[in-house]
Amino acid sequence: MTTRRIAVVAAGLSNPSSTRMLADRLAVATVHALAERDIEASVDVIELRDYAHDITNNMLTGFAPPALETAINTVVSADALIAVTPIFSTSYSGLFKSFIDVLDPDALTGKPVLIGANAGTARHSLAIDYAIRPLFAYLHAEAVSTGVFAASSDWGGSGDDVAPLGKRVEKGANELAEAIARRDAATVADPYDPATYLGEGRSFGHMLGGLAGE
């Protein structure tokens, strides 16, 4: 049986964070949903706060430090992505967007994505559909129809308060599991192949203005 690989990107800034809590719940629910379909899954969680300086350096220099390169390869080679960001100023966080910006524009094409977001109040929940979903649509990723939003009231409340979040998590996880099940398992890219980190069809010659091809 081929194990499917799920990359989880959590853009929380604190430690611990409700962003990571939501990411973990989505990952566990997705693994469970896949198991019900007789599909094994492994999960790699990437806390973007641990790569904040490397992401900035990548944006300034155009080159990813080794730790960030490993994280990027984990995301782009996974069978599916769970992406969770806190909502700041009615949109995704700057750290989350900066990580997306250092990916090759075609790296997420066709990849199933489950979107999660959290904020202090439920009035920010629309940010999933007017800010985050268009971002993944632009990247030609295949975000499942259910986006999972968690407000502060969803954590630590009574059982009646928590239940709706649990149902949303289960629904989103099932949609992602179904999207994964419809696809063949992703192949692991060779990290030493320039196509892996430069993009398919590109070479160092392209980066040097075509001099290598002259």
C-alpha positions as CSV (number, residue, x, y, z in Angstrom):
1,M,0.0,0.0,0.0
2,T,1.4,3.4,-1.0
3,T,1.5,5.9,1.9
4,R,0.1,9.3,1.0
5,R,2.0,12.3,2.3
6,I,0.2,15.3,3.7
7,A,2.1,18.6,4.3
8,V,0.6,20.9,6.9
9,V,1.6,24.6,6.9
10,A,0.8,26.5,10.1
11,A,1.4,30.2,10.1
12,G,0.8,30.9,13.8
13,L,3.2,33.3,15.5
14,S,2.9,32.3,19.1
15,N,3.9,29.0,20.7
16,P,1.6,27.3,21.4
17,S,-0.9,28.8,19.0
18,S,-4.6,28.3,18.1
19,T,-3.4,28.1,14.4
20,R,-1.3,25.1,15.2
21,M,-4.2,23.6,17.2
22,L,-6.5,23.9,14.2
23,A,-3.8,22.5,11.9
24,D,-3.4,19.5,14.1
25,R,-7.1,18.8,14.3
26,L,-7.4,19.0,10.5
27,A,-4.4,16.7,10.0
28,V,-5.7,14.1,12.5
29,A,-9.2,14.2,10.9
30,T,-7.8,13.8,7.4
31,V,-5.6,10.8,8.4
32,H,-8.7,9.2,10.0
33,A,-10.8,9.9,6.9
34,L,-8.1,8.3,4.7
35,A,-7.9,5.3,6.9
36,E,-11.7,4.8,6.4
37,R,-10.9,4.6,2.7
38,D,-8.1,2.0,3.4
39,I,-5.4,4.6,2.6
40,E,-2.4,5.1,4.9
41,A,-1.0,8.6,5.4
42,S,2.0,10.4,6.9
43,V,1.9,14.0,8.0
44,D,4.7,16.6,8.0
45,V,4.0,19.8,9.9
46,I,5.8,23.0,9.0
47,E,5.6,25.8,11.5
48,L,6.4,28.9,9.5
49,R,7.5,30.9,12.6
50,D,10.6,28.6,12.6
51,Y,11.5,29.7,9.1
52,A,10.6,33.4,9.3
53,H,14.2,34.7,8.9
54,D,15.0,32.1,6.2
55,I,11.9,33.2,4.2
56,T,13.0,36.8,4.4
57,N,16.5,35.9,3.3
58,N,15.0,33.9,0.4
59,M,13.0,36.9,-0.7
60,L,16.0,39.2,-0.6
61,T,18.5,36.8,-2.2
62,G,16.4,34.5,-4.3
63,F,18.0,31.4,-2.7
64,A,16.4,29.3,0.0
65,P,18.7,28.3,3.0
66,P,18.9,24.5,3.4
67,A,16.2,24.2,6.2
68,L,13.7,26.3,4.2
69,E,14.6,24.4,1.0
70,T,13.7,21.1,2.8
71,A,10.4,22.6,3.9
72,I,9.6,23.8,0.4
73,N,10.3,20.4,-1.0
74,T,8.1,18.8,1.6
75,V,5.2,21.0,0.5
76,V,5.6,20.7,-3.2
77,S,6.1,17.0,-3.2
78,A,3.2,16.1,-0.9
79,D,0.0,14.5,-2.1
80,A,-2.0,17.2,-0.4
81,L,-1.6,20.4,1.6
82,I,-3.4,21.6,4.7
83,A,-2.8,25.4,5.0
84,V,-3.8,27.3,8.1
85,T,-3.2,31.0,8.8
86,P,-4.3,33.5,11.4
87,I,-6.4,36.4,10.0
88,F,-4.7,39.8,10.4
89,S,-6.4,42.9,9.0
90,T,-9.1,40.9,7.3
91,S,-6.7,38.7,5.4
92,Y,-3.9,36.0,5.7
93,S,-0.8,36.8,7.7
94,G,2.2,38.4,6.1
95,L,4.3,35.4,7.1
96,F,1.9,33.0,5.3
97,K,1.9,35.1,2.1
98,S,5.7,35.4,2.2
99,F,6.0,31.6,2.3
100,I,3.6,31.3,-0.6
101,D,5.6,33.9,-2.5
102,V,8.9,31.9,-2.3
103,L,7.3,28.9,-3.9
104,D,7.5,28.4,-7.6
105,P,4.3,29.7,-9.1
106,D,3.5,26.3,-10.6
107,A,4.5,24.2,-7.6
108,L,1.0,23.7,-6.3
109,T,-0.8,23.2,-9.6
110,G,-3.5,20.5,-9.2
111,K,-2.6,19.8,-5.6
112,P,-5.6,19.3,-3.2
113,V,-5.6,21.9,-0.4
114,L,-7.7,22.2,2.7
115,I,-7.8,25.8,3.9
116,G,-8.0,26.7,7.6
117,A,-8.0,30.0,9.3
118,N,-8.5,31.4,12.8
119,A,-9.2,34.8,14.4
120,G,-10.7,36.3,17.5
121,T,-14.2,36.6,16.2
122,A,-16.4,34.8,13.7
123,R,-16.9,37.9,11.7
124,H,-13.5,37.2,10.1
125,S,-14.6,33.9,8.7
126,L,-15.4,35.3,5.2
127,A,-11.6,35.9,4.8
128,I,-11.3,32.2,3.7
129,D,-13.4,32.8,0.6
130,Y,-12.5,36.4,-0.3
131,A,-8.8,36.3,0.4
132,I,-7.3,32.9,0.9
133,R,-9.2,30.8,-1.6
134,P,-8.5,33.2,-4.5
135,L,-4.8,32.9,-3.6
136,F,-4.8,29.2,-4.2
137,A,-7.0,29.5,-7.2
138,Y,-4.3,31.8,-8.7
139,L,-1.8,29.1,-8.1
140,H,-4.0,26.5,-9.8
141,A,-4.3,24.4,-6.6
142,E,-7.5,22.5,-6.0
143,A,-8.9,23.8,-2.7
144,V,-11.7,21.7,-1.4
145,S,-15.1,23.4,-1.1
146,T,-15.1,23.5,2.7
147,G,-12.8,26.0,4.4
148,V,-12.5,25.6,8.2
149,F,-12.6,28.7,10.3
150,A,-12.1,28.8,14.1
151,A,-12.9,31.8,16.3
152,S,-11.7,32.1,19.9
153,S,-15.1,31.0,21.1
154,D,-14.6,27.6,19.4
155,W,-11.8,26.8,21.9
156,G,-12.4,26.0,25.5
157,G,-16.1,26.6,25.5
158,S,-18.9,24.3,26.3
159,G,-19.6,21.1,24.3
160,D,-22.3,22.9,22.4
161,D,-19.9,25.6,21.4
162,V,-17.2,23.2,20.2
163,A,-19.4,20.9,18.3
164,P,-19.9,23.1,15.2
165,L,-16.1,23.3,14.8
166,G,-15.8,19.6,15.1
167,K,-18.3,19.1,12.3
168,R,-16.6,21.6,10.0
169,V,-13.2,19.9,10.6
170,E,-14.8,16.5,9.8
171,K,-16.4,17.8,6.7
172,G,-13.3,19.5,5.4
173,A,-11.1,16.5,6.2
174,N,-13.5,14.1,4.3
175,E,-13.4,16.4,1.3
176,L,-9.6,16.4,1.3
177,A,-9.4,12.7,1.8
178,E,-11.8,12.2,-1.1
179,A,-9.6,14.5,-3.3
180,I,-6.5,12.5,-2.3
181,A,-8.2,9.2,-3.0
182,R,-9.1,10.2,-6.6
183,R,-5.4,10.9,-7.4
184,D,-2.4,8.7,-7.9
185,A,0.2,9.0,-5.2
186,A,2.7,11.8,-5.8
187,T,6.2,10.8,-6.8
188,V,9.1,12.0,-4.7
189,A,11.1,14.6,-6.6
190,D,14.9,14.3,-6.8
191,P,16.2,17.2,-4.7
192,Y,19.3,17.4,-6.9
193,D,17.3,17.8,-10.1
194,P,17.3,21.5,-11.0
195,A,13.6,21.2,-12.1
196,T,12.8,20.5,-8.4
197,Y,14.0,23.9,-7.1
198,L,14.2,26.0,-10.2
199,G,11.0,24.9,-11.9
200,E,10.4,22.5,-14.8
201,G,12.2,23.5,-17.9
202,R,14.4,26.1,-16.1
203,S,18.1,26.0,-15.5
204,F,20.8,28.1,-14.0
205,G,21.3,29.5,-17.5
206,H,17.8,31.0,-17.3
207,M,18.8,32.6,-14.0
208,L,21.9,34.1,-15.5
209,G,20.1,35.7,-18.4
210,G,20.6,32.8,-20.8
211,L,24.4,33.1,-20.8
212,A,24.8,29.4,-20.1
213,G,22.9,28.6,-23.3
214,E,24.9,30.8,-25.6
